Each structure stands twice: as C-alpha cells, then as structure tokens.
Amino acid sequence: DGPYAKFTPDGGTAGIALQDRAQMAQVLGGLADVPAGHRSLVVLRVDDVDRYCEQITARGAALVHGPAPMTDRMRVAH
C-alpha cells in the first residue's frame, strides 16, 4: 500500500518502480503543471548520495530536489 511499488526479478538487483504521479509532483513541484510531460524517471543506486550529488553538481549538473530523506531507509535527489 502507498504511492510506490517496485518489481525486482528473482536473482537480480535491477527493477521497475511505479510512483504515484501526485506524490512525485509534491516532491518536484512543477511536475503537476505538465500533464503530458515527465512520465519516466531513471534511478541510479549509489553508495553515498550526498557525495555523488557534490560530484555531479561540481561538473555542472543541476539538482531539482535533494539530497533528502524519502523514507526512513532511503535518501534521494532529483
């Protein structure tokens, strides 16, 4: 139950996740204003999201949100 579901095949670490659009709009702001846009998201697992975000922003990437806790077990950045 909830705004998120993940499907991972047996014997692997890759998976497909479904996220409630309204919940993501709360996180990302303007997403709700674009009904025909942003329908997919690529997720990368890293050992240290804070350090990774520092590295990619130093190389010119722009973060929309985060890094921040998404649940009690996960930190995310968008």
Secondary structure, 3 states (H helix, E strand, C coil): CCCEEEECCCCCCCCEEEECHHHHHHHHCHHHHCCCCCCCCCCCCCCCHHHHHHHHHHCCCCCCCCCEECCCCCEECC
